[in-house]
Amino acid sequence: MSKKIISFLLFAIVLSASFVYAQPSKVLADKIIAVVGNKIILKSDIDNSIADMQRQGMEVPEDAACLTLEQSIGVKALVLQAEKDSIPVTEEEVEADIDNQIRYFISQYGSKDELERVAGKSVYQIKEDFKEGFRDRKLASSMRNKIIEPVKITPNDVKHYFEQFPTDSLPFYETEVEVGQIIVYPKASRDAEEYCIEQLKEFKGQIESGKKEFGTVASIYSEDPGSRERGGMYEVNRSQKDLDPIWLSKAFTLKEGQISSPFKTKFGYHIIQLVSRAGEDAVVRHILKVPQVTQYEIQNGIQKLDSVRAKLIAGTIDFGTAVSRYSDDEASKFTAGMMQGRDGTFLTLDQLDKDLVMKIGQLKLGEYSQPLEYIDERGKKGVRIVYLKSKTEPHRENIRDDYNKIAQRALEQKQENALEKWFNEKTQGYYIMIDDEFKGCPTLKRWVDIAARSKK
């Protein structure tokens, strides 16, 4: 099995969550091309996975069928051992994963109807088709985690791993920074809030009287960029965790066609229309109006953060505590205010907004900026303090400046070795069958050899 076994297995697990329901327009025949213990792999499983990679614009290697089958066999082997070890996977966990996947597909295809049209079956049928694959996915992931969980890394391991590579093969890094923020969103005046409420009441009256269509009003006046182009439409599930609970609860109190009165969430003021509902799933339209914050409120926010900055400079409070106490940005409370990027808290300058790049260019390490007015990605006005925790200059990778990155790669390598060892030891006694069509795949040599011994 390839030395990139972790990456392959994770990729296989992702594939099991892909368009497993997509079928070629004309299926001539299907057949079993591999067996692992009592688990079978069909040729259509491999074909559909490759077709889905192509649909998503992924680069498909020439030996994609061999690689995908290798990954599938590895997953089946993990599932077999997970069942033997009685690793628990509940129906609720599987259902939750399936629901998340369905919501992702709906967001990609624009609506439940379009998803069902492409799939050629109902969402209920898609969910039923997903059950076995998602259960296997959960079991394989849990078994993999059990194998690699005991693997630890020491400084000597990191040093030995790093010294394997010639200097000229080491990656070159651009400037990277660790940046924290404390953000406050000043509260709009009551007059601004009342204005939003009156606007929404007027929209509601116009729509209910038949003078205007909800979708038309939403596309012109709603301040929600995520739905404005779709006439304010969302397809939602009652158990969704990524939506405001007040907004979601309101949607499911309405009758089909009914429009709510204006109500408030952390995003602003809304009206919602329930378009249709099927059990825990619903189609809704909404209009969002955000009360405008004036310079007077902005100045109040600046004064508040001025006092927070003074405490930080005086050392009477640390940055993480200040974030917890004073920041209005809920996401940052889980990261102690540190911004997150592809490599954890280390960000390249192109991952920052241009105002932030300019500001950190004026800061020394450990400094806090003056409170700054800014507009976030949702168009919401706020005030923030910026903290520059660390900054690296462009450089060739070295163990002093890049220890955490090197340690992570070294850990992954050690985990790969642990998985490789596990497969070498555990799979020798498995019954394996590989179809003749795939016996010439170089990546499947291990499995072909085991299959040959299985016949004896």
C-alpha positions as CSV (number, residue, x, y, z in Angstrom):
1,M,0.0,0.0,0.0
2,S,1.2,3.5,-0.8
3,K,3.1,5.4,1.8
4,K,0.5,8.2,1.5
5,I,-2.0,5.8,3.1
6,I,-3.5,8.5,5.4
7,S,-4.2,10.8,2.6
8,F,-5.6,8.0,0.5
9,L,-7.8,6.7,3.2
10,L,-9.1,10.2,4.0
11,F,-9.8,10.8,0.4
12,A,-11.6,7.5,0.1
13,I,-13.7,8.5,3.1
14,V,-14.6,11.7,1.3
15,L,-15.5,9.8,-1.8
16,S,-17.9,7.7,0.1
17,A,-19.7,10.9,0.9
18,S,-19.8,12.1,-2.7
19,F,-22.3,11.5,-5.4
20,V,-22.8,7.8,-4.6
21,Y,-26.3,8.0,-6.0
22,A,-25.2,9.3,-9.4
23,Q,-25.6,6.6,-12.0
24,P,-24.4,6.6,-15.6
25,S,-27.2,7.3,-18.0
26,K,-27.0,3.8,-19.4
27,V,-25.8,1.0,-17.1
28,L,-25.0,-2.1,-19.2
29,A,-23.8,-4.3,-16.3
30,D,-22.4,-4.3,-12.9
31,K,-20.1,-6.7,-11.2
32,I,-18.2,-7.4,-8.0
33,I,-14.6,-6.4,-8.6
34,A,-13.3,-6.9,-5.0
35,V,-14.2,-8.6,-1.8
36,V,-12.7,-7.9,1.7
37,G,-14.0,-10.4,4.3
38,N,-17.8,-10.1,3.8
39,K,-17.6,-6.7,2.2
40,I,-18.1,-6.3,-1.5
41,I,-17.0,-3.5,-3.9
42,L,-18.9,-3.0,-7.1
43,K,-17.5,-1.7,-10.4
44,S,-20.2,1.0,-10.3
45,D,-18.8,2.2,-7.0
46,I,-15.5,3.0,-8.6
47,D,-17.0,4.4,-11.8
48,N,-19.3,6.7,-9.9
49,S,-16.5,8.0,-7.7
50,I,-14.3,8.8,-10.7
51,A,-17.3,10.4,-12.5
52,D,-17.9,12.6,-9.4
53,M,-14.3,13.7,-9.3
54,Q,-14.7,14.8,-12.9
55,R,-17.9,16.6,-12.2
56,Q,-16.2,18.6,-9.4
57,G,-13.4,19.6,-11.7
58,M,-10.8,17.5,-9.8
59,E,-7.7,16.3,-11.7
60,V,-8.2,12.6,-12.4
61,P,-5.0,10.6,-12.8
62,E,-4.7,7.9,-15.5
63,D,-4.7,5.1,-12.9
64,A,-7.7,6.6,-11.0
65,A,-9.6,3.3,-11.1
66,C,-6.6,1.5,-9.5
67,L,-6.1,4.1,-6.8
68,T,-9.8,4.4,-6.0
69,L,-10.2,0.6,-5.7
70,E,-7.1,0.6,-3.4
71,Q,-8.7,3.2,-1.2
72,S,-12.0,1.4,-1.1
73,I,-10.3,-1.9,-0.1
74,G,-8.4,0.0,2.7
75,V,-11.7,1.4,4.0
76,K,-13.4,-2.0,3.9
77,A,-10.5,-3.5,5.9
78,L,-10.8,-0.7,8.5
79,V,-14.6,-1.3,8.7
80,L,-14.1,-5.0,9.3
81,Q,-11.8,-4.4,12.2
82,A,-14.0,-1.7,13.6
83,E,-16.9,-4.2,13.7
84,K,-14.7,-6.8,15.2
85,D,-13.6,-4.3,17.9
86,S,-17.2,-3.3,18.4
87,I,-16.5,0.4,17.8
88,P,-19.8,2.1,18.4
89,V,-21.5,4.2,15.7
90,T,-25.1,5.3,16.4
91,E,-27.9,5.8,13.9
92,E,-28.1,9.4,15.1
93,E,-24.5,10.0,14.1
94,V,-25.0,8.6,10.7
95,E,-28.2,10.5,10.1
96,A,-26.6,13.8,11.2
97,D,-23.7,13.2,8.7
98,I,-26.1,12.4,5.9
99,D,-28.3,15.5,6.7
100,N,-25.2,17.7,6.5
101,Q,-24.2,16.2,3.2
102,I,-27.6,16.6,1.7
103,R,-27.6,20.3,2.8
104,Y,-24.2,20.7,1.1
105,F,-25.5,19.2,-2.1
106,I,-28.6,21.5,-2.0
107,S,-26.5,24.5,-1.5
108,Q,-24.3,23.5,-4.5
109,Y,-27.2,22.8,-6.8
110,G,-29.4,25.7,-5.7
111,S,-32.5,23.8,-4.6
112,K,-33.8,20.5,-3.4
113,D,-35.8,20.1,-6.7
114,E,-32.6,20.5,-8.8
115,L,-30.7,18.0,-6.6
116,E,-33.5,15.5,-7.0
117,R,-33.6,16.1,-10.8
118,V,-29.8,15.5,-11.1
119,A,-29.9,12.5,-8.9
120,G,-33.0,11.0,-10.5
121,K,-34.5,10.2,-7.1
122,S,-36.0,11.9,-4.0
123,V,-34.0,13.2,-1.1
124,Y,-35.5,10.4,1.0
125,Q,-34.2,7.8,-1.5
126,I,-30.8,9.5,-1.6
127,K,-30.6,9.4,2.2
128,E,-31.5,5.7,2.2
129,D,-28.8,5.0,-0.5
130,F,-26.3,6.9,1.7
131,K,-26.8,4.9,4.9
132,E,-24.4,2.0,4.3
133,G,-21.7,4.2,2.8
134,F,-21.9,6.7,5.6
135,R,-21.9,4.0,8.3
136,D,-18.7,2.6,6.7
137,R,-17.2,6.0,6.5
138,K,-17.9,6.6,10.2
139,L,-16.5,3.2,11.2
140,A,-13.4,3.5,9.0
141,S,-12.7,7.0,10.4
142,S,-13.1,5.8,14.0
143,M,-10.9,2.8,13.4
144,R,-8.2,4.9,11.8
145,N,-8.3,7.3,14.8
146,K,-7.9,4.4,17.2
147,I,-4.8,3.2,15.4
148,I,-3.1,6.6,15.2
149,E,-4.2,8.0,18.6
150,P,-1.3,6.5,20.6
151,V,1.2,7.9,18.1
152,K,3.2,10.8,19.7
153,I,6.1,12.9,18.5
154,T,9.2,14.1,20.3
155,P,11.7,16.9,19.5
156,N,14.2,14.2,18.5
157,D,11.7,12.7,16.1
158,V,11.2,16.2,14.6
159,K,14.9,16.8,14.2
160,H,15.5,13.4,12.6
161,Y,12.6,13.9,10.2
162,F,13.8,17.3,9.2
163,E,17.4,16.2,8.6
164,Q,16.2,13.7,6.0
165,F,15.7,16.4,3.4
166,P,18.4,18.2,1.4
167,T,18.4,21.9,2.0
168,D,17.6,22.8,-1.6
169,S,14.4,20.6,-1.4
170,L,13.0,22.5,1.5
171,P,10.0,24.8,0.9
172,F,10.4,28.6,0.7
173,Y,7.9,30.7,2.7
174,E,6.7,34.1,2.1
175,T,6.1,36.5,5.0
176,E,3.7,35.0,7.5
177,V,2.0,36.6,10.5
178,E,-0.1,35.6,13.5
179,V,-2.7,38.3,14.0
180,G,-5.4,38.7,16.7
181,Q,-8.4,40.9,16.8
182,I,-10.8,42.3,19.4
183,I,-14.0,43.4,17.6
184,V,-17.0,45.4,18.8
185,Y,-20.1,46.0,16.8
186,P,-21.7,49.3,18.0
187,K,-25.4,49.1,18.6
188,A,-27.6,51.2,16.3
189,S,-29.9,53.8,17.8
190,R,-33.5,52.9,18.5
191,D,-34.6,55.3,15.8
192,A,-32.6,53.3,13.2
193,E,-34.1,50.1,14.5
194,E,-37.7,51.5,14.3
195,Y,-37.0,52.6,10.7
196,C,-36.0,49.0,9.7
197,I,-39.2,47.6,11.4
198,E,-41.4,50.1,9.6
199,Q,-39.7,49.3,6.2
200,L,-40.4,45.6,6.8
201,K,-44.0,46.2,7.8
202,E,-44.5,48.1,4.6
203,F,-42.9,45.3,2.5
204,K,-45.1,42.8,4.3
205,G,-48.3,44.8,3.5
206,Q,-47.3,45.2,-0.2
207,I,-46.7,41.5,-0.6
208,E,-49.8,40.4,1.2
209,S,-51.9,42.7,-0.8
210,G,-50.5,41.3,-4.0
211,K,-48.9,44.5,-5.2
212,K,-45.5,43.0,-5.1
213,E,-43.8,39.6,-5.1
214,F,-41.7,38.6,-2.1
215,G,-38.8,37.5,-4.2
216,T,-38.7,40.8,-6.1
217,V,-38.8,42.9,-2.9
218,A,-36.0,40.7,-1.4
219,S,-33.8,40.9,-4.5
220,I,-34.0,44.8,-4.3
221,Y,-34.1,45.6,-0.6
222,S,-32.7,42.7,1.4
223,E,-29.3,43.2,2.9
224,D,-28.5,39.5,3.1
225,P,-25.9,39.0,0.3
226,G,-26.2,35.2,0.7
227,S,-29.8,35.1,-0.5
228,R,-30.5,38.4,-2.2
229,E,-29.7,37.1,-5.7
230,R,-32.1,34.2,-5.1
231,G,-35.0,36.4,-4.1
232,G,-34.3,35.8,-0.4
233,M,-34.7,32.0,-0.7
234,Y,-33.2,29.4,1.6
235,E,-33.8,25.6,1.8
236,V,-33.5,24.7,5.5
237,N,-33.7,21.8,7.9
238,R,-35.1,22.2,11.4
239,S,-32.0,20.6,13.0
240,Q,-29.5,22.9,11.2
241,K,-26.8,24.3,13.5
242,D,-25.3,26.8,11.1
243,L,-28.4,29.1,11.2
244,D,-29.5,31.6,13.8
245,P,-31.8,29.6,16.2
246,I,-34.3,32.5,16.5
247,W,-34.6,32.8,12.7
248,L,-34.9,29.1,12.2
249,S,-37.5,28.7,15.0
250,K,-39.6,31.5,13.5
251,A,-39.6,29.9,10.0
252,F,-41.1,26.7,11.4
253,T,-43.9,28.5,13.3
254,L,-45.5,29.7,10.0
255,K,-48.0,28.2,7.7
256,E,-47.3,27.8,4.0
257,G,-47.6,31.2,2.3
258,Q,-47.7,33.0,5.6
259,I,-45.3,36.0,6.3
260,S,-44.0,36.7,9.7
261,S,-44.1,40.0,11.5
262,P,-40.7,41.8,11.7
263,F,-38.4,40.2,14.3
264,K,-34.9,40.7,15.5
265,T,-31.8,38.4,15.4
266,K,-28.1,39.2,15.9
267,F,-27.9,40.0,12.2
268,G,-30.7,42.6,12.1
269,Y,-34.4,42.6,11.5
270,H,-36.3,40.1,9.3
271,I,-39.5,39.1,7.8
272,I,-39.8,35.4,6.7
273,Q,-42.3,33.7,4.3
274,L,-42.7,30.0,4.5
275,V,-42.9,28.8,0.9
276,S,-43.3,25.1,1.5
277,R,-42.6,22.5,4.1
278,A,-42.0,18.7,4.1
279,G,-41.5,17.4,7.6
280,E,-38.3,18.8,9.0
281,D,-37.3,20.4,5.7
282,A,-38.6,23.8,4.5
283,V,-38.2,26.4,1.7
284,V,-38.4,30.0,3.0
285,R,-37.8,33.5,1.7
286,H,-36.6,36.3,3.9
287,I,-35.7,39.9,3.8
288,L,-33.1,41.3,6.1
289,K,-32.7,45.0,7.1
290,V,-29.7,46.1,9.1
291,P,-30.1,49.2,11.3
292,Q,-27.5,51.8,10.2
293,V,-24.8,52.6,12.7
294,T,-23.8,56.3,12.8
295,Q,-20.5,57.9,13.5
296,Y,-21.8,58.7,17.0
297,E,-22.1,54.9,17.8
298,I,-18.8,54.2,16.1
299,Q,-17.1,56.8,18.4
300,N,-18.6,55.0,21.4
301,G,-17.1,51.8,20.2
302,I,-13.7,53.4,19.8
303,Q,-13.8,54.8,23.3
304,K,-14.7,51.3,24.7
305,L,-11.7,49.7,22.9
306,D,-9.5,52.5,23.9
307,S,-9.9,51.5,27.5
308,V,-9.4,47.8,26.6
309,R,-6.2,48.7,24.8
310,A,-5.0,50.6,27.9
311,K,-5.5,47.5,30.0
312,L,-3.6,45.4,27.5
313,I,-0.6,47.8,27.4
314,A,-0.6,48.0,31.2
315,G,-0.6,44.2,31.5
316,T,-3.6,44.1,33.7
317,I,-5.3,41.8,31.3
318,D,-4.0,39.3,28.7
319,F,-5.2,39.3,25.1
320,G,-7.2,36.0,25.3
321,T,-9.1,37.2,28.4
322,A,-9.8,40.6,26.7
323,V,-11.3,38.7,23.7
324,S,-13.5,36.6,26.0
325,R,-14.8,39.6,27.9
326,Y,-15.1,42.4,25.3
327,S,-15.1,41.0,21.7
328,D,-18.5,40.8,19.9
329,D,-17.1,38.3,17.3
330,E,-18.4,34.9,18.5
331,A,-16.0,32.9,16.3
332,S,-12.9,34.5,17.7
333,K,-13.8,33.6,21.2
334,F,-13.0,30.0,20.3
335,T,-9.5,31.0,19.0
336,A,-8.6,33.5,21.7
337,G,-9.0,36.2,19.1
338,M,-6.4,34.8,16.7
339,M,-7.3,34.7,13.0
340,Q,-7.2,31.3,11.4
341,G,-5.8,30.3,8.0
342,R,-4.7,27.2,6.0
343,D,-1.9,26.5,8.4
344,G,-3.6,27.2,11.7
345,T,-2.9,30.7,13.0
346,F,-0.1,31.4,10.4
347,L,-1.4,33.6,7.6
348,T,0.2,34.9,4.5
349,L,-0.5,38.6,3.6
350,D,-2.8,37.6,0.7
351,Q,-5.1,36.0,3.3
352,L,-5.7,39.4,5.0
353,D,-7.9,42.3,4.0
354,K,-5.9,45.2,2.6
355,D,-6.7,47.5,5.6
356,L,-5.3,44.9,8.0
357,V,-2.1,44.4,5.9
358,M,-1.5,48.2,6.1
359,K,-2.1,48.3,9.8
360,I,0.2,45.4,10.8
361,G,2.9,46.9,8.6
362,Q,2.9,49.8,11.2
363,L,3.0,47.5,14.3
364,K,6.0,45.9,16.0
365,L,5.8,42.4,17.5
366,G,3.5,42.3,20.5
367,E,2.0,45.7,19.8
368,Y,-1.7,46.6,19.8
369,S,-3.2,49.0,17.3
370,Q,-5.3,52.0,18.0
371,P,-9.0,51.1,17.7
372,L,-9.9,51.1,14.0
373,E,-13.2,51.5,12.2
374,Y,-13.8,48.8,9.7
375,I,-16.5,46.9,7.7
376,D,-16.6,43.1,7.9
377,E,-17.2,40.6,5.1
378,R,-21.0,40.9,5.7
379,G,-20.9,44.7,5.3
380,K,-21.4,45.3,9.0
381,K,-19.7,48.3,10.6
382,G,-17.5,47.6,13.5
383,V,-14.4,48.7,15.5
384,R,-11.4,46.5,16.1
385,I,-8.0,46.4,17.9
386,V,-5.3,44.4,16.0
387,Y,-2.6,42.5,17.8
388,L,0.6,41.4,16.0
389,K,1.7,38.2,17.8
390,S,4.4,37.1,15.3
391,K,5.9,37.8,11.9
392,T,8.4,35.9,9.8
393,E,10.4,37.2,6.9
394,P,10.6,35.3,3.6
395,H,12.9,32.4,4.2
396,R,13.8,28.8,3.5
397,E,12.2,26.4,5.9
398,N,14.3,25.8,9.1
399,I,13.6,24.1,12.4
400,R,13.9,27.3,14.4
401,D,11.3,29.4,12.6
402,D,9.0,26.6,11.4
403,Y,9.2,24.0,14.1
404,N,5.4,23.6,14.4
405,K,4.9,23.0,10.7
406,I,7.8,20.5,10.6
407,A,6.5,18.7,13.7
408,Q,3.0,18.4,12.2
409,R,4.5,16.7,9.0
410,A,6.7,14.5,11.2
411,L,3.7,13.4,13.2
412,E,1.7,12.7,10.0
413,Q,4.6,10.6,8.7
414,K,4.7,8.6,12.0
415,Q,1.0,8.1,11.8
416,E,1.3,6.8,8.2
417,N,3.9,4.4,9.4
418,A,1.6,3.2,12.2
419,L,-1.2,2.6,9.7
420,E,1.2,0.9,7.3
421,K,2.3,-1.5,10.1
422,W,-1.3,-2.1,11.1
423,F,-2.3,-3.1,7.5
424,N,0.8,-5.3,7.3
425,E,-0.1,-7.2,10.4
426,K,-3.9,-7.3,10.4
427,T,-4.8,-7.9,6.8
428,Q,-2.8,-11.0,6.2
429,G,-5.6,-13.2,7.6
430,Y,-8.4,-11.4,5.7
431,Y,-10.2,-13.1,2.8
432,I,-9.4,-10.9,-0.3
433,M,-10.7,-11.2,-3.8
434,I,-9.5,-9.0,-6.7
435,D,-11.1,-9.2,-10.1
436,D,-8.7,-10.1,-13.0
437,E,-9.3,-6.7,-14.6
438,F,-7.5,-5.0,-11.7
439,K,-4.7,-7.5,-10.9
440,G,-2.2,-5.6,-13.0
441,C,-2.5,-2.4,-10.9
442,P,0.8,-1.7,-9.3
443,T,-0.9,0.0,-6.3
444,L,-2.9,-3.2,-5.6
445,K,0.1,-5.6,-5.5
446,R,-0.2,-6.1,-1.7
447,W,-3.9,-7.0,-2.0
448,V,-3.4,-9.2,-5.0
449,D,-0.7,-11.1,-3.1
450,I,-3.0,-11.5,-0.1
451,A,-5.8,-12.6,-2.5
452,A,-3.5,-15.2,-4.0
453,R,-2.8,-16.6,-0.5
454,S,-6.5,-16.6,0.3
455,K,-7.1,-19.2,-2.4
456,K,-4.7,-21.6,-1.0
